[in-house]
Amino acid sequence: MLTYDDALNLNYYKKTSFSGWSKPIRFLIQKDTLEDETTVFHAWVWPEPYVFELTDNDLKVDFTAPFTEEGKIQVVDWINSQQESYQKTNHFL
């Protein structure tokens, strides 16, 4: 399971994205700016073994949350819930 500390601090996302895996899924978290200039966390999960770019978009599930500490917590909780769901049912929520 991904922990809040694993997900690093907000300053990290101002420069780059964060990707990793937690069997049996992989994830990517990045900062995005929406059309209305709102800044958000954008996260994806997909089944192993492939990297983001080599995975069919139909296998990816995404989530957005505000670009705040609370939003980071929401993203981590969402990734963990997706991992649990995938482990039990072999598909995401």
N, C-alpha and C positions, 0 to 999 in steps of 0.2 A: 504494500500500500504506500501511496505517496503521502508524505507528511508536509505540514505547513512550512517547516524549515527547509525541506528538500526543494520546495518551489521558489526559493531565493527571495530577494527583496525587490521592490518596485524599480529601483534604479537599474537593476540588471536588465529588465525588459525594455528600458528606454534605449538600450544599445543593441540587443539581440534577442533571439527566441530561446526557448528551453524545450528540449525534447528528451524523451527517455522511454523506458518500458517498465512495466509491472505485470509480469506474466498473468494472463496470456495476451495482453494488449500493449500497444505502443501509444504514446501521446505527444502532442506538440502544444505549447503555450506561447502566445506572442501578444504584443501590444498592437492594436489596430485603431485607426481613426475612422469613424463612420462619416457618412456624407454630411451630417449636421455638425461635424467637428467634435463630437463626443468621443472621448478616448475610452477604449474597452480592452479587457482581456478577451482574446479569441483562442479557444482551445478545441482540439480535435482528438478523437480516439479512433483506433482502427485495430483489427486483429493482427497479430504477428504473422509472418516474420519480416514483412517488407517495410522499407522506409516510406515516409510520407509520399515522396514524389513517384514511387513505383507502385503505390497502392491505388486500386480502382476507386474513384470518388464515391461510388455506390456503397463501399465498405466503410467509409469515414462518417463519423457522427460529430457534429460540432456544437459548441455552447459559447455564449458570450456573457460577460459580467462586467460591472463597472471597474475601471482601472483604479482600484483602491485596495487597501489591505483587506477590507471585507470582501471585495470582489475576488481577490486571490484565494481567500478561504472558500468561497463558493466554487471556484474552479477546482480546487483540490478535492473538495467534497464530491463534486460532480464526477471527476475522473475516478475516484474510488468507488462511487456507486456504479459507474459503467463497468469497472473491472469486476465487481461482485456479480453484476447481472450477467456479464459475459461468461464468467466461470460457471455459473449455475445453468445457463440456458444456451450458451454458445451464440448469443446475439445480444446487441445492446438494447437498452430501454427505449 
